[in-house]
Amino acid sequence: MALSINPISCRLQLQLDYGVDEAGRAISRSKSYSNVKPDASNQDIFDTAMAIAGLQSYPVTAVRRIDQSELVEA
């Protein structure tokens, strides 16, 4: 049985460093941007993330591409 992969959606997520709390634990938050074209290249998504990172008040510690696909029996 062969499988086919059908892309459903793609999302860009930035992990932001909010510093540390009173106990010294790191505080981080994430911001997600949906409606990214599933066929967008990784480089284009990263370049977009870096442009958005320049607009943030907190430093970006990670850039994630989150893809969702459907597996269909061919």
N, C-alpha and C positions, 0 to 999 in steps of 0.2 A: 504494500500500500504506500503510495507516494503522497506526500503532504505538500500543500501549497500555503504560502504565507501571504495574507492580505493585510497590509498596514491599515490601521484604524485611525490612530491619532499619534501626535508627538507633542511633547511638552518640554520647555526649558526651565530648569530650576537652578537658582542661585542660593548658595549657602553663605550667610553673612555672619561675621564675628561681631557680637555685641559686647565683648569684653568679658569680665568676670563678676560674679556676685560677691556678697559679703563673706561667704565661706570659701572663696577662691575657685569655685567651679566655673568653667567656661560657659558662656551664654551664647547660643547661636540660634538664628532664625533662618527660615528659608522663604524665598519668594518664587512663585511659579508663574510662568507665562505660557498659556495654552494657545491652541490654534497654530502651532508651528507645522509647516508642511512636512509630512512624513518623508518626502524624498529630498529634503534639504540636506546638504552635505554637512559633515561634522565640523569642517572648517568654517563654514558660513554661520553655523549655530554658535560656535565659539567666538567668532568675531563679533556677532551680535551681543553675546553675553558680556564681552569686554567693553563694548560701547555702553551697555546698560550699567555695568559696574562703575564706570566713570561718573554716573549720575547718582550713585548711592552714597549715603552718609557713612556707612560702615564698610569695612573691607570685605571683599568676597574671598572666601576660603575654598570654595568648590563650585564647579560648573557641572551640571548633570543634564544629560539628554535622556528623557524617559519616553520610550516607545511602547505603544500598545498595538498588538497584531492579533489577527484571528488565524488559527490553524484550520485549514480545510482539507479534507481528504479529496485527492484528485482522482 
